[in-house]
Amino acid sequence: MNLADIPAPLELSPHEPASAALPVKTEAEVRRDLATLYRLIAAFRMTDIIDTHISVRVPGTADHFLINRYGVLFNEMRPEDLVKIDFNGRPVDPGDEDQNRVNAAGFTIHSAVHMARHDLSCVVHTHTADGIAVACQEDGLLPLNQHALRFYGRLGYHDYEGIALDLEERERLVANLGSHRAMILRSHGLLAGGRTIAEAFVNIYFLERACQIQTRALAGGQKLIRPSVEVCERTAAQWDRPTSLLYCERVWNAAVRML
């Protein structure tokens, strides 16, 4: 990806509702944005060599998605490295086996979310050390800090069932996610979705940061302070503001400038 391929910042008026300001994008634009997101995940050290995935619904379709070609590193992802697939993980466009190779286990998880949650256009799944560490802890994500409180009462948990090759697991994944936009996969990793690619990026970034803070706080060996239930609920509600999508676009634009 060259600098010319990086999307230009999206200008949004602070007085305009976020939903009205977001443009309808073409498949080419979504490919560019998704490739950019892969590179951002690499820049923020949330990769696991060639494993884990990010998927996005193709604009104007109900059951076509873009996901990474298996074997391409996140930091080298290009729009042409994204494979268009259907709900069953089968390639939509013609091409040889190498061009259309995707990871079956990865799409089992993503297809479950996409099939049930049409409001989430983008889904991110990671295997970070801190994310898995919290996924291994019985109490999951603790309400210790402001980043974690974004997800207070808004985080699903899914018990580990082995490598996600069984399509029947999709029903349980969806049930455990519920109406949330983020979930911890026990003994496995993190999952976050968004109505836009920008929102998915913000959700996975702050979920990862919350896990990093928790593992460091627990390692300190000191008694931890927890905000009251009332403060936790109030803080979580503060994040659910009408301008949340506008905020996500501002974060996205800043991160893209970093690339």
CYANA upper distance limits for C-alpha pairs under 8 A (distance plus 0.5 A):
  1 MET  CA      5 ASP  CA      6.52
  1 MET  CA      6 ILE  CA      8.04
  1 MET  CA     76 GLU  CA      7.95
  1 MET  CA     77 MET  CA      7.94
  1 MET  CA     78 ARG  CA      6.19
  2 ASN  CA      6 ILE  CA      7.56
  5 ASP  CA     32 ARG  CA      7.64
  6 ILE  CA     32 ARG  CA      7.81
  6 ILE  CA     33 ASP  CA      8.45
  6 ILE  CA     36 THR  CA      7.52
  6 ILE  CA    256 VAL  CA      7.68
  6 ILE  CA    259 LEU  CA      8.46
  7 PRO  CA     32 ARG  CA      7.72
  7 PRO  CA     33 ASP  CA      7.45
  7 PRO  CA    256 VAL  CA      7.95
  8 ALA  CA    253 ASN  CA      8.36
  9 PRO  CA    253 ASN  CA      5.52
  9 PRO  CA    256 VAL  CA      8.13
  9 PRO  CA    257 ARG  CA      8.35
 10 LEU  CA    249 GLU  CA      7.79
 10 LEU  CA    253 ASN  CA      7.28
 12 LEU  CA     16 GLU  CA      7.80
 12 LEU  CA     18 ALA  CA      8.31
 12 LEU  CA     21 ALA  CA      6.69
 12 LEU  CA    246 LEU  CA      7.79
 13 SER  CA     21 ALA  CA      8.21
 14 PRO  CA    246 LEU  CA      8.44
 16 GLU  CA     20 ALA  CA      7.50
 16 GLU  CA     21 ALA  CA      7.11
 17 PRO  CA     21 ALA  CA      6.96
 17 PRO  CA    242 PRO  CA      8.17
 17 PRO  CA    243 THR  CA      7.26
 17 PRO  CA    246 LEU  CA      8.25
 18 ALA  CA     22 LEU  CA      6.93
 18 ALA  CA    242 PRO  CA      8.21
 18 ALA  CA    243 THR  CA      6.32
 18 ALA  CA    244 SER  CA      8.06
 18 ALA  CA    245 LEU  CA      6.07
 18 ALA  CA    246 LEU  CA      5.31
 19 SER  CA    245 LEU  CA      7.69
 25 LYS  CA     29 GLU  CA      6.38
 25 LYS  CA     30 VAL  CA      6.93
 25 LYS  CA     59 PRO  CA      7.45
 26 THR  CA     30 VAL  CA      6.76
 26 THR  CA     59 PRO  CA      6.90
 27 GLU  CA     31 ARG  CA      6.53
 27 GLU  CA     58 VAL  CA      6.60
 27 GLU  CA     59 PRO  CA      6.48
 28 ALA  CA     32 ARG  CA      6.79
 28 ALA  CA     79 PRO  CA      8.31
 29 GLU  CA     33 ASP  CA      6.69
 30 VAL  CA     34 LEU  CA      6.45
 30 VAL  CA     58 VAL  CA      7.96
 30 VAL  CA     59 PRO  CA      8.32
 31 ARG  CA     35 ALA  CA      6.61
 31 ARG  CA     66 LEU  CA      8.08
 31 ARG  CA     79 PRO  CA      5.42
 31 ARG  CA     80 GLU  CA      8.29
 31 ARG  CA     82 LEU  CA      7.65
 32 ARG  CA     36 THR  CA      6.68
 32 ARG  CA     78 ARG  CA      7.91
 32 ARG  CA     79 PRO  CA      5.75
 33 ASP  CA     37 LEU  CA      6.68
 33 ASP  CA    197 ILE  CA      7.86
 34 LEU  CA     38 TYR  CA      6.81
 34 LEU  CA     54 ILE  CA      8.34
 34 LEU  CA     55 SER  CA      8.37
 34 LEU  CA     56 VAL  CA      7.88
 34 LEU  CA     79 PRO  CA      7.95
 34 LEU  CA    197 ILE  CA      7.65
 35 ALA  CA     39 ARG  CA      6.96
 35 ALA  CA     77 MET  CA      5.97
 35 ALA  CA     78 ARG  CA      5.81
 35 ALA  CA     79 PRO  CA      5.93
 35 ALA  CA     82 LEU  CA      8.13
 36 THR  CA     40 LEU  CA      6.71
 36 THR  CA     77 MET  CA      8.22
 36 THR  CA     78 ARG  CA      8.42
 36 THR  CA    256 VAL  CA      8.05
 37 LEU  CA     41 ILE  CA      6.66
 37 LEU  CA    197 ILE  CA      8.11
 37 LEU  CA    201 PHE  CA      7.66
 38 TYR  CA     42 ALA  CA      6.91
 38 TYR  CA     54 ILE  CA      7.72
 38 TYR  CA     74 PHE  CA      5.61
 38 TYR  CA     75 ASN  CA      7.27
 38 TYR  CA     77 MET  CA      6.99
 39 ARG  CA     43 ALA  CA      6.61
 39 ARG  CA     74 PHE  CA      5.99
 39 ARG  CA     75 ASN  CA      5.13
 39 ARG  CA     76 GLU  CA      7.50
 39 ARG  CA     77 MET  CA      7.10
 40 LEU  CA     44 PHE  CA      6.70
 40 LEU  CA     75 ASN  CA      8.31
 40 LEU  CA    255 ALA  CA      7.90
 40 LEU  CA    256 VAL  CA      8.32
 40 LEU  CA    259 LEU  CA      8.01
 41 ILE  CA     45 ARG  CA      6.80
 41 ILE  CA     46 MET  CA      5.86
 41 ILE  CA     47 THR  CA      7.07
 41 ILE  CA     74 PHE  CA      7.82
 42 ALA  CA     46 MET  CA      6.31
 42 ALA  CA     47 THR  CA      6.14
 42 ALA  CA     74 PHE  CA      6.21
 42 ALA  CA     75 ASN  CA      5.85
 43 ALA  CA     75 ASN  CA      7.80
 46 MET  CA    126 THR  CA      7.00
 46 MET  CA    127 HIS  CA      7.73
 46 MET  CA    128 THR  CA      6.13
 47 THR  CA     51 ASP  CA      8.04
 47 THR  CA     52 THR  CA      7.70
 47 THR  CA     74 PHE  CA      7.63
 47 THR  CA    126 THR  CA      7.22
 47 THR  CA    127 HIS  CA      7.43
 47 THR  CA    128 THR  CA      7.34
 48 ASP  CA     52 THR  CA      7.05
 48 ASP  CA    126 THR  CA      8.02
 48 ASP  CA    127 HIS  CA      6.60
 48 ASP  CA    128 THR  CA      7.57
 49 ILE  CA     73 LEU  CA      6.96
 49 ILE  CA     74 PHE  CA      8.47
 50 ILE  CA     70 TYR  CA      7.24
 50 ILE  CA     71 GLY  CA      5.83
 50 ILE  CA     72 VAL  CA      6.78
 50 ILE  CA     73 LEU  CA      6.05
 50 ILE  CA     74 PHE  CA      7.92
 51 ASP  CA     70 TYR  CA      8.35
 52 THR  CA    106 GLY  CA      6.99
 52 THR  CA    125 HIS  CA      6.21
 52 THR  CA    126 THR  CA      5.93
 52 THR  CA    127 HIS  CA      7.16
 53 HIS  CA     67 ILE  CA      7.42
 53 HIS  CA     68 ASN  CA      7.14
 53 HIS  CA    106 GLY  CA      6.86
 53 HIS  CA    107 PHE  CA      8.50
 53 HIS  CA    124 VAL  CA      6.74
 53 HIS  CA    125 HIS  CA      6.06
 53 HIS  CA    126 THR  CA      7.62
 54 ILE  CA     67 ILE  CA      6.56
 54 ILE  CA     68 ASN  CA      7.59
 54 ILE  CA    122 CYS  CA      7.75
 54 ILE  CA    123 VAL  CA      6.17
 54 ILE  CA    124 VAL  CA      4.97
 54 ILE  CA    125 HIS  CA      6.78
 55 SER  CA     65 PHE  CA      7.02
 55 SER  CA     66 LEU  CA      5.97
 55 SER  CA     67 ILE  CA      5.16
 55 SER  CA     68 ASN  CA      8.08
 55 SER  CA    110 HIS  CA      7.41
 55 SER  CA    122 CYS  CA      6.15
 55 SER  CA    123 VAL  CA      5.87
 55 SER  CA    124 VAL  CA      7.20
 56 VAL  CA     65 PHE  CA      5.99
 56 VAL  CA     66 LEU  CA      5.90
 56 VAL  CA     67 ILE  CA      7.48
 56 VAL  CA    121 SER  CA      5.94
 56 VAL  CA    122 CYS  CA      4.76
 56 VAL  CA    123 VAL  CA      6.98
 56 VAL  CA    197 ILE  CA      8.11
 57 ARG  CA     61 THR  CA      7.85
 57 ARG  CA     62 ALA  CA      8.17
 57 ARG  CA     63 ASP  CA      7.94
 57 ARG  CA     64 HIS  CA      6.57
 57 ARG  CA     65 PHE  CA      4.93
 57 ARG  CA     66 LEU  CA      6.97
 57 ARG  CA    114 HIS  CA      8.28
 57 ARG  CA    121 SER  CA      5.70
 57 ARG  CA    122 CYS  CA      7.06
 58 VAL  CA     62 ALA  CA      8.44
 58 VAL  CA     64 HIS  CA      6.09
 58 VAL  CA     65 PHE  CA      5.67
 58 VAL  CA     66 LEU  CA      7.08
 63 ASP  CA     86 ASP  CA      6.12
 63 ASP  CA     87 PHE  CA      6.32
 63 ASP  CA    115 MET  CA      8.35
 64 HIS  CA     84 LYS  CA      7.02
 64 HIS  CA     85 ILE  CA      6.09
 64 HIS  CA     86 ASP  CA      5.20
 64 HIS  CA     87 PHE  CA      7.36
 64 HIS  CA     92 VAL  CA      8.30
 65 PHE  CA     83 VAL  CA      8.47
 65 PHE  CA     84 LYS  CA      5.93
 65 PHE  CA     85 ILE  CA      5.82
 65 PHE  CA     86 ASP  CA      6.75
 65 PHE  CA     87 PHE  CA      8.33
 66 LEU  CA     82 LEU  CA      6.29
 66 LEU  CA     83 VAL  CA      5.89
 66 LEU  CA     84 LYS  CA      5.09
 66 LEU  CA     85 ILE  CA      6.85
 67 ILE  CA     82 LEU  CA      5.86
 67 ILE  CA     83 VAL  CA      5.95
 67 ILE  CA     84 LYS  CA      7.22
 67 ILE  CA     85 ILE  CA      8.08
 67 ILE  CA    102 VAL  CA      8.05
 68 ASN  CA     72 VAL  CA      7.76
 68 ASN  CA     77 MET  CA      8.38
 68 ASN  CA     81 ASP  CA      6.86
 68 ASN  CA     82 LEU  CA      5.21
 68 ASN  CA     83 VAL  CA      6.56
 68 ASN  CA    102 VAL  CA      7.32
 69 ARG  CA     81 ASP  CA      6.17
 69 ARG  CA     82 LEU  CA      6.11
 69 ARG  CA     83 VAL  CA      6.32
 69 ARG  CA     99 GLN  CA      7.59
 69 ARG  CA    100 ASN  CA      6.97
 69 ARG  CA    101 ARG  CA      6.10
 69 ARG  CA    102 VAL  CA      5.82
 70 TYR  CA    101 ARG  CA      6.09
 70 TYR  CA    102 VAL  CA      5.29
 70 TYR  CA    103 ASN  CA      6.36
 72 VAL  CA     76 GLU  CA      7.44
 72 VAL  CA     77 MET  CA      7.06
 72 VAL  CA     81 ASP  CA      8.00
 73 LEU  CA     77 MET  CA      6.93
 77 MET  CA     81 ASP  CA      6.64
 77 MET  CA     82 LEU  CA      8.45
 78 ARG  CA     82 LEU  CA      7.72
 81 ASP  CA     99 GLN  CA      8.49
 83 VAL  CA     91 PRO  CA      7.35
 83 VAL  CA     99 GLN  CA      8.27
 83 VAL  CA    100 ASN  CA      6.39
 83 VAL  CA    101 ARG  CA      8.33
 83 VAL  CA    102 VAL  CA      8.02
 84 LYS  CA     91 PRO  CA      6.27
 84 LYS  CA     92 VAL  CA      6.13
 84 LYS  CA     93 ASP  CA      7.09
 85 ILE  CA     89 GLY  CA      5.79
 85 ILE  CA     90 ARG  CA      5.63
 85 ILE  CA     91 PRO  CA      4.81
 85 ILE  CA     92 VAL  CA      5.64
 85 ILE  CA     93 ASP  CA      8.42
 86 ASP  CA     90 ARG  CA      6.02
 86 ASP  CA     91 PRO  CA      7.13
 86 ASP  CA     92 VAL  CA      7.03
 87 PHE  CA    111 SER  CA      6.40
 87 PHE  CA    115 MET  CA      7.91
 88 ASN  CA    111 SER  CA      8.11
 89 GLY  CA    102 VAL  CA      8.09
 89 GLY  CA    104 ALA  CA      7.44
 89 GLY  CA    107 PHE  CA      6.89
 89 GLY  CA    111 SER  CA      8.47
 91 PRO  CA    100 ASN  CA      6.62
 95 GLY  CA     99 GLN  CA      6.40
 95 GLY  CA    100 ASN  CA      6.82
 96 ASP  CA    100 ASN  CA      6.89
 97 GLU  CA    101 ARG  CA      6.32
102 VAL  CA    107 PHE  CA      8.46
103 ASN  CA    107 PHE  CA      7.05
104 ALA  CA    108 THR  CA      6.85
104 ALA  CA    165 LEU  CA      7.29
105 ALA  CA    109 ILE  CA      7.50
105 ALA  CA    163 ILE  CA      7.15
105 ALA  CA    164 ALA  CA      5.32
105 ALA  CA    165 LEU  CA      5.39
106 GLY  CA    110 HIS  CA      7.15
106 GLY  CA    164 ALA  CA      7.69
107 PHE  CA    111 SER  CA      6.07
108 THR  CA    112 ALA  CA      6.79
108 THR  CA    164 ALA  CA      6.78
108 THR  CA    165 LEU  CA      7.08
108 THR  CA    166 ASP  CA      8.12
108 THR  CA    167 LEU  CA      6.78
108 THR  CA    170 ARG  CA      7.31
109 ILE  CA    113 VAL  CA      7.32
109 ILE  CA    164 ALA  CA      7.40
109 ILE  CA    170 ARG  CA      7.14
109 ILE  CA    173 LEU  CA      7.90
110 HIS  CA    114 HIS  CA      6.68
110 HIS  CA    123 VAL  CA      7.04
111 SER  CA    115 MET  CA      6.30
111 SER  CA    170 ARG  CA      8.26
112 ALA  CA    116 ALA  CA      6.92
112 ALA  CA    170 ARG  CA      5.29
112 ALA  CA    171 GLU  CA      7.53
112 ALA  CA    173 LEU  CA      7.29
112 ALA  CA    174 VAL  CA      6.70
113 VAL  CA    117 ARG  CA      6.08
113 VAL  CA    120 LEU  CA      8.38
113 VAL  CA    123 VAL  CA      8.19
113 VAL  CA    170 ARG  CA      8.44
113 VAL  CA    173 LEU  CA      8.19
113 VAL  CA    174 VAL  CA      6.61
114 HIS  CA    118 HIS  CA      6.54
114 HIS  CA    120 LEU  CA      7.38
114 HIS  CA    121 SER  CA      7.81
114 HIS  CA    123 VAL  CA      8.44
116 ALA  CA    174 VAL  CA      7.30
119 ASP  CA    194 GLY  CA      8.33
119 ASP  CA    195 ARG  CA      6.28
120 LEU  CA    181 ARG  CA      8.32
120 LEU  CA    193 GLY  CA      6.35
120 LEU  CA    194 GLY  CA      5.49
120 LEU  CA    195 ARG  CA      5.03
120 LEU  CA    196 THR  CA      7.78
121 SER  CA    193 GLY  CA      7.95
121 SER  CA    194 GLY  CA      6.72
121 SER  CA    195 ARG  CA      5.73
121 SER  CA    196 THR  CA      6.46
121 SER  CA    197 ILE  CA      7.81
122 CYS  CA    193 GLY  CA      5.96
122 CYS  CA    194 GLY  CA      5.91
122 CYS  CA    195 ARG  CA      7.15
122 CYS  CA    196 THR  CA      6.72
122 CYS  CA    197 ILE  CA      6.04
122 CYS  CA    200 ALA  CA      6.60
123 VAL  CA    191 LEU  CA      7.70
123 VAL  CA    192 ALA  CA      6.34
123 VAL  CA    193 GLY  CA      4.73
123 VAL  CA    194 GLY  CA      7.16
123 VAL  CA    200 ALA  CA      7.02
124 VAL  CA    191 LEU  CA      6.13
124 VAL  CA    192 ALA  CA      5.77
124 VAL  CA    193 GLY  CA      6.55
124 VAL  CA    200 ALA  CA      7.27
124 VAL  CA    201 PHE  CA      8.27
124 VAL  CA    204 ILE  CA      7.46
125 HIS  CA    189 GLY  CA      7.82
125 HIS  CA    190 LEU  CA      6.21
125 HIS  CA    191 LEU  CA      4.96
125 HIS  CA    192 ALA  CA      7.12
126 THR  CA    131 GLY  CA      8.31
126 THR  CA    189 GLY  CA      6.26
126 THR  CA    190 LEU  CA      5.82
126 THR  CA    191 LEU  CA      7.04
127 HIS  CA    131 GLY  CA      7.12
127 HIS  CA    132 ILE  CA      6.79
127 HIS  CA    188 HIS  CA      7.24
127 HIS  CA    189 GLY  CA      5.26
127 HIS  CA    190 LEU  CA      7.16
128 THR  CA    132 ILE  CA      6.50
128 THR  CA    189 GLY  CA      7.27
128 THR  CA    190 LEU  CA      8.47
128 THR  CA    208 GLU  CA      8.44
129 ALA  CA    133 ALA  CA      6.50
130 ASP  CA    134 VAL  CA      6.75
130 ASP  CA    208 GLU  CA      7.77
130 ASP  CA    211 CYS  CA      6.04
130 ASP  CA    212 GLN  CA      5.79
130 ASP  CA    215 THR  CA      7.01
131 GLY  CA    135 ALA  CA      6.65
131 GLY  CA    189 GLY  CA      5.96
131 GLY  CA    190 LEU  CA      6.48
131 GLY  CA    208 GLU  CA      6.61
131 GLY  CA    211 CYS  CA      6.08
131 GLY  CA    212 GLN  CA      7.86
132 ILE  CA    136 CYS  CA      6.65
132 ILE  CA    186 ARG  CA      8.20
132 ILE  CA    187 SER  CA      6.53
132 ILE  CA    188 HIS  CA      6.13
132 ILE  CA    189 GLY  CA      5.16
132 ILE  CA    190 LEU  CA      7.82
133 ALA  CA    137 GLN  CA      7.21
133 ALA  CA    187 SER  CA      8.26
133 ALA  CA    211 CYS  CA      8.46
133 ALA  CA    215 THR  CA      7.81
134 VAL  CA    140 GLY  CA      6.13
134 VAL  CA    141 LEU  CA      6.86
134 VAL  CA    211 CYS  CA      6.67
134 VAL  CA    214 GLN  CA      8.21
134 VAL  CA    215 THR  CA      7.68
135 ALA  CA    140 GLY  CA      6.46
135 ALA  CA    141 LEU  CA      8.47
135 ALA  CA    184 ILE  CA      6.55
135 ALA  CA    185 LEU  CA      6.78
135 ALA  CA    186 ARG  CA      5.13
135 ALA  CA    187 SER  CA      5.63
135 ALA  CA    188 HIS  CA      6.99
135 ALA  CA    189 GLY  CA      6.66
135 ALA  CA    190 LEU  CA      8.25
136 CYS  CA    140 GLY  CA      7.95
136 CYS  CA    186 ARG  CA      6.53
136 CYS  CA    187 SER  CA      5.33
136 CYS  CA    188 HIS  CA      8.37
140 GLY  CA    184 ILE  CA      8.25
141 LEU  CA    148 ALA  CA      7.57
141 LEU  CA    210 ALA  CA      8.26
141 LEU  CA    211 CYS  CA      7.42
141 LEU  CA    214 GLN  CA      8.10
142 LEU  CA    148 ALA  CA      7.50
142 LEU  CA    214 GLN  CA      7.75
143 PRO  CA    148 ALA  CA      6.13
143 PRO  CA    149 LEU  CA      6.26
143 PRO  CA    152 TYR  CA      7.30
143 PRO  CA    226 ARG  CA      6.92
143 PRO  CA    227 PRO  CA      7.77
143 PRO  CA    232 CYS  CA      7.65
144 LEU  CA    148 ALA  CA      7.03
144 LEU  CA    149 LEU  CA      8.05
144 LEU  CA    214 GLN  CA      7.82
144 LEU  CA    224 LEU  CA      8.14
144 LEU  CA    225 ILE  CA      7.25
144 LEU  CA    226 ARG  CA      5.75
144 LEU  CA    227 PRO  CA      7.46
145 ASN  CA    149 LEU  CA      6.79
145 ASN  CA    210 ALA  CA      7.95
145 ASN  CA    226 ARG  CA      8.41
146 GLN  CA    150 ARG  CA      7.31
146 GLN  CA    235 THR  CA      8.09
147 HIS  CA    151 PHE  CA      8.38
147 HIS  CA    206 PHE  CA      6.48
147 HIS  CA    207 LEU  CA      7.75
147 HIS  CA    209 ARG  CA      7.48
147 HIS  CA    210 ALA  CA      5.76
148 ALA  CA    152 TYR  CA      7.29
148 ALA  CA    206 PHE  CA      8.18
148 ALA  CA    207 LEU  CA      7.42
148 ALA  CA    210 ALA  CA      5.42
148 ALA  CA    211 CYS  CA      8.30
149 LEU  CA    232 CYS  CA      6.56
149 LEU  CA    233 GLU  CA      8.45
149 LEU  CA    235 THR  CA      6.79
149 LEU  CA    236 ALA  CA      5.98
150 ARG  CA    154 ARG  CA      8.26
150 ARG  CA    235 THR  CA      7.63
150 ARG  CA    236 ALA  CA      5.50
150 ARG  CA    239 TRP  CA      6.73
151 PHE  CA    155 LEU  CA      6.04
151 PHE  CA    182 ALA  CA      8.25
151 PHE  CA    207 LEU  CA      8.25
151 PHE  CA    236 ALA  CA      7.14
152 TYR  CA    232 CYS  CA      7.20
152 TYR  CA    233 GLU  CA      7.42
152 TYR  CA    236 ALA  CA      6.36
153 GLY  CA    233 GLU  CA      8.36
153 GLY  CA    236 ALA  CA      8.37
154 ARG  CA    180 HIS  CA      5.91
154 ARG  CA    181 ARG  CA      7.87
154 ARG  CA    182 ALA  CA      7.76
155 LEU  CA    177 LEU  CA      7.93
155 LEU  CA    180 HIS  CA      6.38
155 LEU  CA    181 ARG  CA      7.74
155 LEU  CA    182 ALA  CA      5.86
155 LEU  CA    183 MET  CA      5.70
155 LEU  CA    184 ILE  CA      7.83
156 GLY  CA    176 ASN  CA      6.07
156 GLY  CA    177 LEU  CA      5.23
156 GLY  CA    178 GLY  CA      7.46
156 GLY  CA    180 HIS  CA      7.01
156 GLY  CA    182 ALA  CA      6.89
156 GLY  CA    183 MET  CA      4.78
156 GLY  CA    184 ILE  CA      6.74
157 TYR  CA    176 ASN  CA      6.36
157 TYR  CA    177 LEU  CA      7.37
157 TYR  CA    183 MET  CA      5.95
157 TYR  CA    184 ILE  CA      5.42
157 TYR  CA    185 LEU  CA      6.42
157 TYR  CA    186 ARG  CA      7.32
158 HIS  CA    172 ARG  CA      8.16
158 HIS  CA    173 LEU  CA      6.75
158 HIS  CA    176 ASN  CA      6.16
158 HIS  CA    177 LEU  CA      8.09
158 HIS  CA    183 MET  CA      7.83
158 HIS  CA    184 ILE  CA      6.94
158 HIS  CA    185 LEU  CA      5.41
158 HIS  CA    186 ARG  CA      6.35
159 ASP  CA    185 LEU  CA      6.83
159 ASP  CA    186 ARG  CA      5.52
159 ASP  CA    187 SER  CA      8.30
160 TYR  CA    185 LEU  CA      7.11
160 TYR  CA    186 ARG  CA      5.71
160 TYR  CA    187 SER  CA      6.58
160 TYR  CA    188 HIS  CA      7.39
161 GLU  CA    169 GLU  CA      8.46
164 ALA  CA    169 GLU  CA      7.83
166 ASP  CA    170 ARG  CA      8.40
168 GLU  CA    172 ARG  CA      8.24
169 GLU  CA    173 LEU  CA      6.73
170 ARG  CA    174 VAL  CA      6.69
171 GLU  CA    175 ALA  CA      6.68
172 ARG  CA    176 ASN  CA      6.59
173 LEU  CA    177 LEU  CA      6.70
174 VAL  CA    178 GLY  CA      6.68
177 LEU  CA    181 ARG  CA      7.97
177 LEU  CA    182 ALA  CA      7.66
177 LEU  CA    183 MET  CA      6.57
181 ARG  CA    192 ALA  CA      6.23
181 ARG  CA    193 GLY  CA      5.66
181 ARG  CA    194 GLY  CA      7.05
181 ARG  CA    203 ASN  CA      8.30
182 ALA  CA    190 LEU  CA      8.26
182 ALA  CA    191 LEU  CA      6.11
182 ALA  CA    192 ALA  CA      4.67
182 ALA  CA    193 GLY  CA      6.72
182 ALA  CA    203 ASN  CA      7.74
182 ALA  CA    204 ILE  CA      8.31
183 MET  CA    190 LEU  CA      6.70
183 MET  CA    191 LEU  CA      5.67
183 MET  CA    192 ALA  CA      6.86
184 ILE  CA    188 HIS  CA      8.47
184 ILE  CA    189 GLY  CA      6.69
184 ILE  CA    190 LEU  CA      5.34
184 ILE  CA    191 LEU  CA      6.74
185 LEU  CA    189 GLY  CA      5.66
185 LEU  CA    190 LEU  CA      6.33
185 LEU  CA    191 LEU  CA      7.73
190 LEU  CA    204 ILE  CA      8.26
190 LEU  CA    207 LEU  CA      8.41
190 LEU  CA    208 GLU  CA      8.33
191 LEU  CA    204 ILE  CA      7.59
192 ALA  CA    200 ALA  CA      6.62
192 ALA  CA    203 ASN  CA      6.42
192 ALA  CA    204 ILE  CA      5.80
193 GLY  CA    199 GLU  CA      7.94
193 GLY  CA    200 ALA  CA      5.19
193 GLY  CA    203 ASN  CA      7.51
193 GLY  CA    204 ILE  CA      8.23
194 GLY  CA    198 ALA  CA      7.91
194 GLY  CA    199 GLU  CA      5.27
194 GLY  CA    200 ALA  CA      4.50
194 GLY  CA    201 PHE  CA      8.23
194 GLY  CA    203 ASN  CA      7.84
195 ARG  CA    199 GLU  CA      6.82
195 ARG  CA    200 ALA  CA      7.67
196 THR  CA    200 ALA  CA      6.84
197 ILE  CA    201 PHE  CA      6.76
198 ALA  CA    202 VAL  CA      6.84
198 ALA  CA    248 CYS  CA      6.01
198 ALA  CA    249 GLU  CA      6.27
198 ALA  CA    251 VAL  CA      8.12
198 ALA  CA    252 TRP  CA      5.95
199 GLU  CA    203 ASN  CA      6.64
199 GLU  CA    245 LEU  CA      7.06
199 GLU  CA    248 CYS  CA      5.75
199 GLU  CA    249 GLU  CA      7.96
200 ALA  CA    204 ILE  CA      6.72
201 PHE  CA    205 TYR  CA      6.48
201 PHE  CA    252 TRP  CA      8.08
202 VAL  CA    206 PHE  CA      6.69
202 VAL  CA    248 CYS  CA      6.70
202 VAL  CA    251 VAL  CA      7.78
202 VAL  CA    252 TRP  CA      8.28
203 ASN  CA    207 LEU  CA      6.57
204 ILE  CA    208 GLU  CA      6.46
205 TYR  CA    209 ARG  CA      6.70
206 PHE  CA    210 ALA  CA      6.51
207 LEU  CA    211 CYS  CA      6.86
208 GLU  CA    212 GLN  CA      6.75
209 ARG  CA    213 ILE  CA      6.68
210 ALA  CA    214 GLN  CA      6.70
211 CYS  CA    215 THR  CA      6.76
212 GLN  CA    216 ARG  CA      6.84
213 ILE  CA    217 ALA  CA      6.50
214 GLN  CA    218 LEU  CA      6.58
215 THR  CA    219 ALA  CA      6.62
216 ARG  CA    220 GLY  CA      6.88
217 ALA  CA    221 GLY  CA      8.05
217 ALA  CA    222 GLN  CA      8.38
217 ALA  CA    224 LEU  CA      8.02
218 LEU  CA    222 GLN  CA      8.00
218 LEU  CA    224 LEU  CA      8.41
227 PRO  CA    231 VAL  CA      6.54
227 PRO  CA    232 CYS  CA      6.76
228 SER  CA    232 CYS  CA      6.69
229 VAL  CA    233 GLU  CA      6.63
230 GLU  CA    234 ARG  CA      6.60
231 VAL  CA    235 THR  CA      6.50
232 CYS  CA    236 ALA  CA      6.71
233 GLU  CA    237 ALA  CA      6.68
234 ARG  CA    238 GLN  CA      6.73
235 THR  CA    239 TRP  CA      7.19
236 ALA  CA    240 ASP  CA      7.42
237 ALA  CA    241 ARG  CA      7.97
239 TRP  CA    244 SER  CA      7.73
240 ASP  CA    244 SER  CA      7.15
243 THR  CA    247 TYR  CA      6.81
244 SER  CA    248 CYS  CA      6.80
245 LEU  CA    249 GLU  CA      6.81
246 LEU  CA    250 ARG  CA      6.93
247 TYR  CA    251 VAL  CA      6.82
248 CYS  CA    252 TRP  CA      6.55
249 GLU  CA    253 ASN  CA      6.55
250 ARG  CA    254 ALA  CA      6.79
251 VAL  CA    255 ALA  CA      6.70
252 TRP  CA    256 VAL  CA      6.56
253 ASN  CA    257 ARG  CA      6.77
254 ALA  CA    258 MET  CA      7.02
255 ALA  CA    259 LEU  CA      7.27
